[in-house]
């Protein structure tokens, strides 16, 4: 069975992972059956329902949820069975490039890696200004701003920890339109995904950003630890040869 190359898209909720996934899908990265329309995502969150449901079940099994992540992840044989069936479905597509996106994967990462031991894997991350992500969570889920920023810290600390051990591309969802487009082109080149010559309109457009206009210098309400993580992510992004 042709394994192809698996691409896992990692990042906090409301931080550009849907846009990144849609951009890769536009260049023939197979994502399976995904949501292409959602109330809070004009072009859909590009998540696979089976993966989403399995991640939610796994988080609940460990006493947590997407907005209250458990500190450790353990799983059962039934979880393994469901995961392996999902992976087999992707392998049976015989796609050169395939993958999936769910912000929860940052929390359940070890579970998925356990099932992908014999598959060639590439990771790609996306991050966003913590204040904008918190504002977006507040608009979508009525989550208090402080809780949103704390949650941002949990997810992005994990993203940085993975980056420090696996050194993969990370893109910013905060940069201006043309630089974001260049970032996508750079990701395609880095992952060796052939560019689709038939694309007349990019997946990304400015309307996909629901919150704009925050400057870290004005973040008087942002905890210092969150600011430090954001600066670290910016340093990673700016240090890449995009």
HELIX and SHEET records of a PDB file:
HELIX    1   1 UNK A   17  UNK A   26  1                                  10    
HELIX    2   2 UNK A   49  UNK A   61  1                                  13    
HELIX    3   3 UNK A   77  UNK A   92  1                                  16    
HELIX    4   4 UNK A  103  UNK A  106  5                                   4    
HELIX    5   5 UNK A  109  UNK A  115  1                                   7    
HELIX    6   6 UNK A  130  UNK A  141  1                                  12    
HELIX    7   7 UNK A  145  UNK A  166  1                                  22    
HELIX    8   8 UNK A  177  UNK A  190  1                                  14    
HELIX    9   9 UNK A  206  UNK A  208  5                                   3    
HELIX   10  10 UNK A  216  UNK A  218  5                                   3    
HELIX   11  11 UNK A  224  UNK A  239  1                                  16    
SHEET    1   A 4 UNK A  97  UNK A 101  0                                        
SHEET    2   A 4 UNK A   5  UNK A  11  1                                        
SHEET    3   A 4 UNK A 120  UNK A 127  1                                        
SHEET    4   A 4 UNK A 169  UNK A 172  1                                        
END                                                                             
